[in-house]
């Protein structure tokens, strides 16, 4: 890591004060793609773990693939040891055991029920708690869970790619950050500047909130980074000097890294000139790698920013070569192997950067892309992800051209979001489903229009709906 000493000192300083004063904080690292948000967070996470702190990471994904409370749900599942492929009853049992150990006995049952509702762990699509539960109660239970983590051990909750988060997750993080009691918990959010467009006042309602913008590296630091990378990557004299690479990289660490990798992997850059855009660099690198490795990378791009070896086995016929190919791609620093997986028995990987995934996906011919989406959807159905990520299945079936199945999953995702009081997401998902239903299928189209209208009204009257739900719950007879 080069040129981020002041930002690192800020993060460590916040953490030290947080642990000493038991005062929760929200820290948001803002920066353009490739500027080094993840690298800075990774270095900080290392410091936290060395000091005995706990770190739990969740990631938001595009297209609503991670669900309404996706990143937070991932964190809860990691703590409870829940896999996305676990049957609902097993997942609820794991969640219950974990919360009994974390939360005082008289509150564990309610917190378990509420978190299960947010995670979509219902039986046959039904809620695990009475329908009178309102969003206030769900969020209060989420807050109690986070506070309990801090009481047990100083904790950092990392929210990667928060610019892709749905409104319900942003609401949840904001409320937890603003209302947590004295407990050593740091909410660390990483986001592109687009988050400001979604939430112009992000963090303003939190007493202990820090916004940490990452600017491009200056010329001196850019040359230093280029020089170090060239020394490690090129055994003989490079075709380009650190000054040339630094100038082309414009202070973006990812740009500089990819330029050096391109120089190292090719006898000469395309046309004798350095590529002038990050997408051009990545495209040049993908063109230069062996055909089988490139094929694996392109297939992985269909799965998404996060992918699994089992999914790739469904997409392509790699026989017993897949593990070696993935290892080679990791060695080229295009993908990263993750220590934990959402699916038991399947190794999880991620693209080093979303831009690498985007360039790879754009390279695929349309016919191959559609077939690959169908294969990915079949894999997700096989590992029972339809319960956890119906929106992801809807996306893959839609891109595969099967609009009927895609619409079914988007409806399921909308209903799941609605039960978890993620009403804005429910409306968006119903709209996606409606766009995939033929108007001449009158009954289905009419029923879906009705569901959308109800969801829109509920969203519009959300404060009233929450108040009514509380009143109904208060009128219910006790046990």
FENJOLIN-V215225 format. One record per residue. N is the residue number from 1. RES is the residue in three letters. PSI is psi in degrees with one decimal (* if undefined). NEAR is the number of other ideal C-beta (glycine too) atoms within 10 Angstrom. D_FIRST is the distance of its C-alpha to the first C-alpha in whole Angstrom. Layout:
BEGIN
n = [N N]
res = [RES RES]
psi = [PSI PSI]
near = [NEAR NEAR]
d_first = [D_FIRST D_FIRST]
END
This chain:
BEGIN
n = [1 2 3 4 5 6 7 8 9 10 11 12 13 14 15 16 17 18 19 20 21 22 23 24 25 26 27 28 29 30 31 32 33 34 35 36 37 38 39 40 41 42 43 44 45 46 47 48 49 50 51 52 53 54 55 56 57 58 59 60 61 62 63 64 65 66 67 68 69 70 71 72 73 74 75 76 77 78 79 80 81 82 83 84 85 86 87 88 89 90 91 92 93 94 95 96 97 98 99 100 101 102 103 104 105 106 107 108 109 110 111 112 113 114 115 116 117 118 119 120 121 122 123 124 125 126 127 128 129 130 131 132 133 134 135 136 137 138 139 140 141 142 143 144 145 146 147 148 149 150 151 152 153 154 155 156 157 158 159 160 161 162 163 164 165 166 167 168 169 170 171 172 173 174 175 176 177 178 179 180 181 182 183 184 185 186 187 188 189 190 191 192 193 194 195 196 197 198 199 200 201 202 203 204 205 206 207 208 209 210 211 212 213 214 215 216 217 218 219 220 221 222 223 224 225 226 227 228 229 230 231 232 233 234 235 236 237 238 239 240 241 242 243 244 245 246 247 248 249 250 251 252 253 254 255 256 257 258 259 260 261 262 263 264 265 266 267 268 269 270 271 272 273 274 275 276 277 278 279 280 281 282 283 284 285 286 287 288 289 290 291 292 293 294 295 296 297 298 299 300 301 302 303 304 305 306 307 308 309 310 311 312 313 314 315 316 317 318 319 320 321 322 323 324 325 326 327 328 329 330 331 332 333 334 335 336 337 338 339 340 341 342 343 344 345 346 347 348 349 350 351 352 353 354 355 356 357 358 359 360 361 362 363 364 365 366 367 368 369 370 371 372 373 374 375 376 377 378 379 380 381 382 383 384 385 386 387 388 389 390 391 392 393 394 395 396 397 398 399 400 401 402 403 404 405 406 407 408 409 410 411 412 413 414 415 416 417 418 419 420 421 422 423 424 425 426 427 428 429 430 431 432 433 434 435 436 437 438 439 440 441 442 443 444 445 446 447 448 449 450 451 452 453 454 455 456 457 458 459 460 461 462 463 464 465 466 467 468 469 470 471 472 473 474 475 476 477 478 479]
res = [UNK UNK UNK UNK UNK UNK UNK UNK UNK UNK UNK UNK UNK UNK UNK UNK UNK UNK UNK UNK UNK UNK UNK UNK UNK UNK UNK UNK UNK UNK UNK UNK UNK UNK UNK UNK UNK UNK UNK UNK UNK UNK UNK UNK UNK UNK UNK UNK UNK UNK UNK UNK UNK UNK UNK UNK UNK UNK UNK UNK UNK UNK UNK UNK UNK UNK UNK UNK UNK UNK UNK UNK UNK UNK UNK UNK UNK UNK UNK UNK UNK UNK UNK UNK UNK UNK UNK UNK UNK UNK UNK UNK UNK UNK UNK UNK UNK UNK UNK UNK UNK UNK UNK UNK UNK UNK UNK UNK UNK UNK UNK UNK UNK UNK UNK UNK UNK UNK UNK UNK UNK UNK UNK UNK UNK UNK UNK UNK UNK UNK UNK UNK UNK UNK UNK UNK UNK UNK UNK UNK UNK UNK UNK UNK UNK UNK UNK UNK UNK UNK UNK UNK UNK UNK UNK UNK UNK UNK UNK UNK UNK UNK UNK UNK UNK UNK UNK UNK UNK UNK UNK UNK UNK UNK UNK UNK UNK UNK UNK UNK UNK UNK UNK UNK UNK UNK UNK UNK UNK UNK UNK UNK UNK UNK UNK UNK UNK UNK UNK UNK UNK UNK UNK UNK UNK UNK UNK UNK UNK UNK UNK UNK UNK UNK UNK UNK UNK UNK UNK UNK UNK UNK UNK UNK UNK UNK UNK UNK UNK UNK UNK UNK UNK UNK UNK UNK UNK UNK UNK UNK UNK UNK UNK UNK UNK UNK UNK UNK UNK UNK UNK UNK UNK UNK UNK UNK UNK UNK UNK UNK UNK UNK UNK UNK UNK UNK UNK UNK UNK UNK UNK UNK UNK UNK UNK UNK UNK UNK UNK UNK UNK UNK UNK UNK UNK UNK UNK UNK UNK UNK UNK UNK UNK UNK UNK UNK UNK UNK UNK UNK UNK UNK UNK UNK UNK UNK UNK UNK UNK UNK UNK UNK UNK UNK UNK UNK UNK UNK UNK UNK UNK UNK UNK UNK UNK UNK UNK UNK UNK UNK UNK UNK UNK UNK UNK UNK UNK UNK UNK UNK UNK UNK UNK UNK UNK UNK UNK UNK UNK UNK UNK UNK UNK UNK UNK UNK UNK UNK UNK UNK UNK UNK UNK UNK UNK UNK UNK UNK UNK UNK UNK UNK UNK UNK UNK UNK UNK UNK UNK UNK UNK UNK UNK UNK UNK UNK UNK UNK UNK UNK UNK UNK UNK UNK UNK UNK UNK UNK UNK UNK UNK UNK UNK UNK UNK UNK UNK UNK UNK UNK UNK UNK UNK UNK UNK UNK UNK UNK UNK UNK UNK UNK UNK UNK UNK UNK UNK UNK UNK UNK UNK UNK UNK UNK UNK UNK UNK UNK UNK UNK UNK UNK UNK UNK UNK UNK UNK UNK UNK UNK UNK UNK UNK UNK UNK UNK UNK UNK UNK UNK UNK UNK UNK UNK UNK UNK UNK UNK UNK UNK UNK UNK UNK UNK UNK UNK UNK UNK UNK]
psi = [126.5 133.4 13.8 24.0 -43.8 -41.9 -38.2 -41.0 -36.9 -47.0 -45.9 -38.4 -43.2 -44.3 -44.9 -43.4 -39.9 -45.5 -41.1 -39.8 -4.2 38.3 112.8 151.7 154.6 122.7 127.8 119.8 115.6 142.3 157.7 162.6 131.5 1.0 -13.2 21.5 -48.8 -38.7 -44.1 -45.9 -39.4 -42.9 -41.7 -42.7 -38.0 -40.7 -43.4 -46.7 -38.1 -30.4 5.9 7.9 160.6 140.8 128.5 126.5 136.8 152.0 133.1 143.3 154.4 168.3 17.3 17.9 -25.6 0.6 169.9 -43.8 33.8 -57.5 -41.4 -40.8 -39.6 -40.2 -43.2 -44.8 -36.6 -43.9 -40.2 -6.2 31.2 130.6 150.9 -26.0 -1.3 138.4 148.9 -41.6 -36.2 -42.3 -43.2 -36.8 -44.3 -44.0 -44.7 -44.6 -41.6 -43.8 -29.7 -34.2 -24.4 -44.7 146.4 150.0 -38.6 -9.4 -8.1 -36.5 -48.0 -43.6 -40.8 -47.0 -42.0 -43.0 -37.1 -38.6 -42.5 -30.9 -4.2 26.1 66.4 162.5 121.8 37.5 -1.0 158.1 152.9 -0.1 166.1 149.3 -7.8 -7.4 130.3 172.8 -31.7 -43.4 -39.4 -46.9 -35.0 -40.2 -38.9 -40.8 -42.5 -38.2 -47.7 -43.0 -38.9 -36.4 -44.4 -37.4 -40.3 -35.9 135.4 129.4 141.5 123.2 114.0 127.7 99.3 145.3 49.6 -16.5 -18.8 0.5 148.7 159.7 -35.7 -38.6 -40.7 -41.4 -44.4 -47.5 -43.2 -41.9 -44.7 -44.4 -35.4 -26.1 -0.2 139.5 178.6 109.5 141.3 78.5 128.2 121.5 109.9 110.4 136.6 127.1 151.1 165.1 -16.9 -22.5 -32.7 -34.0 -37.7 -44.5 83.6 -28.5 25.1 126.2 -8.9 -24.8 6.8 126.0 -44.4 81.6 135.7 129.0 125.3 93.0 137.5 119.6 161.1 153.4 148.3 175.4 -42.7 -45.8 -35.0 -43.7 -39.3 -45.3 -45.4 -40.7 -44.5 -44.7 -40.2 -40.2 -34.2 -29.2 -26.8 118.7 -34.4 -173.4 127.7 153.0 -24.5 151.9 161.2 -37.2 -42.3 -43.3 -41.3 -40.7 -40.9 -31.1 -17.2 35.0 3.8 113.5 -40.4 -42.6 -47.2 -43.7 -44.4 -33.7 -45.5 -42.8 -39.1 -42.2 -40.8 -31.8 -13.2 147.9 -29.4 146.1 158.0 126.2 10.0 0.7 152.1 138.7 151.4 2.8 155.1 -37.3 -36.3 -38.7 -48.4 -42.8 -40.3 -39.9 -43.5 -35.4 -27.1 -17.1 157.3 153.0 -43.1 -40.5 -42.2 -39.1 -42.1 -43.4 -40.9 -41.5 -39.9 -32.7 -26.0 -37.4 -44.2 -172.7 -36.3 136.7 169.4 149.3 -32.5 -37.9 -40.9 -33.0 -30.8 -33.6 -46.4 158.9 86.7 -2.7 -128.5 13.0 -10.7 -46.4 -41.9 -38.8 -42.2 -39.8 -40.1 -41.2 -35.5 -38.9 -29.5 0.2 36.1 -30.0 164.9 136.8 130.5 146.2 -24.3 154.7 146.5 -20.9 120.2 132.0 0.2 122.5 134.0 138.3 165.4 152.2 142.0 -37.4 148.4 -31.5 -34.3 -43.6 -43.6 -43.1 -41.8 -44.0 -40.3 -20.1 -22.9 135.2 150.8 -42.8 -43.9 -36.3 -44.4 -43.0 -38.7 -39.3 -40.1 -40.0 -39.3 -43.0 -40.7 -38.9 -46.4 -38.8 -37.5 -35.8 16.1 26.4 -8.7 -26.4 -37.5 -35.5 59.0 -29.6 -36.3 -41.4 -39.2 -42.6 -46.6 -40.7 -36.3 -46.5 -23.3 -9.6 1.3 84.0 -32.1 -48.5 -36.7 -43.6 -39.3 -42.4 -35.4 -36.4 -44.2 -39.8 -39.6 -43.2 -39.0 -44.1 -39.1 -41.5 -30.8 14.6 29.8 69.6 -36.2 -40.1 -38.0 -44.1 -46.2 -38.6 -40.2 -38.3 -39.8 -41.8 -43.2 -36.9 -14.9 -2.1 132.5 138.9 -24.8 -11.6 74.5 -44.9 -46.6 -41.4 -42.7 -42.5 -39.5 -36.8 -38.4 -44.6 -40.4 -43.1 -42.1 -43.4 -40.4 -40.8 -40.7 -41.9 -42.9 -37.2 29.8 -46.3 -41.5 -39.8 -40.5 -39.8 -43.8 -41.1 -40.7 -42.6 -39.6 -40.7 -39.6 -28.5 -12.9 141.0 148.4 174.9 *]
near = [14 19 19 20 10 8 21 14 10 16 24 15 11 20 22 12 14 23 17 9 12 15 17 25 22 27 24 24 24 22 21 16 15 21 23 26 23 19 17 21 21 13 16 26 17 11 14 21 12 8 12 9 18 17 17 17 20 23 21 26 23 15 15 24 20 28 29 32 30 26 26 28 24 26 22 23 25 14 20 22 14 24 19 21 20 22 11 20 10 13 23 22 15 18 26 18 14 21 26 14 10 19 20 10 7 7 14 19 14 17 25 25 22 23 28 23 23 27 29 26 26 19 10 6 13 10 18 21 20 12 12 15 23 20 21 14 21 23 21 17 24 21 19 23 25 25 21 22 22 23 17 13 11 21 25 26 24 23 25 22 22 27 19 24 29 24 15 25 24 19 18 24 27 21 18 24 26 17 14 21 12 12 18 23 27 27 24 26 29 25 25 18 11 11 21 15 9 15 18 8 8 21 20 11 13 21 10 19 17 17 15 19 12 19 13 19 24 12 12 11 18 26 21 16 24 29 17 14 21 20 12 10 15 14 8 4 7 17 14 21 14 20 13 16 25 25 16 20 26 13 19 21 25 22 25 29 23 27 27 26 20 23 23 17 14 14 7 10 17 15 8 7 10 20 20 10 10 22 15 16 28 25 18 21 24 18 13 15 17 10 7 15 19 19 17 27 27 21 24 31 23 26 27 22 23 19 27 23 21 19 28 27 16 18 24 19 7 18 7 6 13 18 11 12 20 22 12 17 22 14 10 17 15 25 22 14 14 15 5 11 19 20 22 12 11 20 16 18 23 18 24 19 21 18 18 24 25 17 22 22 18 12 17 16 9 7 8 16 19 16 16 26 22 20 21 28 27 16 22 27 15 14 19 15 18 18 20 30 25 26 28 25 25 30 25 29 26 22 18 21 12 17 16 12 19 25 23 19 27 29 23 20 30 30 19 27 28 22 21 26 26 27 25 16 26 27 22 22 29 26 15 21 25 19 13 20 21 11 10 7 13 9 7 17 14 12 13 22 14 11 19 18 12 14 23 15 13 16 16 12 13 15 9 10 17 16 13 13 19 15 11 14 14 8 8 9 4 3 3]
d_first = [0 4 7 7 9 12 11 10 13 15 15 15 18 20 19 21 24 24 25 27 29 29 29 27 24 23 20 19 16 17 16 17 16 13 11 9 11 11 7 7 11 10 8 11 13 13 14 17 18 18 20 22 22 22 20 22 20 23 22 24 26 27 31 32 31 29 33 33 32 29 26 28 30 28 27 30 31 28 30 33 32 34 33 34 37 39 42 42 44 42 39 41 42 39 38 41 40 37 38 41 39 36 39 42 45 47 44 42 45 44 40 41 43 41 38 39 41 37 36 39 41 44 47 48 46 48 46 46 47 50 50 50 47 45 41 41 42 40 37 38 38 34 34 36 34 30 32 33 30 29 32 31 28 25 24 21 22 19 21 19 20 22 24 26 27 31 33 34 30 29 33 32 28 30 33 31 29 32 34 33 34 33 30 27 25 22 22 19 19 17 19 19 22 25 25 26 29 30 30 30 30 28 27 30 32 30 30 27 25 21 20 17 16 13 14 13 11 14 15 14 10 11 13 11 8 12 13 10 11 15 15 14 16 19 21 24 24 22 24 22 20 17 18 20 17 15 19 19 16 17 13 12 9 12 14 13 12 15 17 16 17 20 21 20 22 25 27 27 26 28 31 29 27 24 24 24 22 20 23 24 21 21 25 25 23 25 28 27 26 30 32 32 28 28 31 29 26 29 31 28 27 31 30 27 23 24 27 28 30 33 33 32 35 37 36 36 39 36 38 36 34 31 29 29 28 25 24 24 22 19 19 19 16 18 19 18 20 20 22 24 27 29 32 33 34 31 28 25 23 20 19 16 16 20 20 20 23 25 25 26 29 30 31 33 37 39 41 38 36 39 40 37 37 40 39 36 38 40 38 37 40 41 38 40 37 40 40 36 35 38 37 34 38 39 37 37 41 41 39 41 44 45 46 48 46 43 45 46 43 42 45 44 40 42 44 42 40 43 44 40 41 38 41 39 38 41 43 40 40 44 44 42 45 47 46 46 50 53 55 58 57 59 59 55 54 56 55 51 52 54 51 48 51 51 47 47 50 48 45 47 49 46 46 50 49 47 50 53 51 50 54 55 53 55 58 58 60 58 58]
END
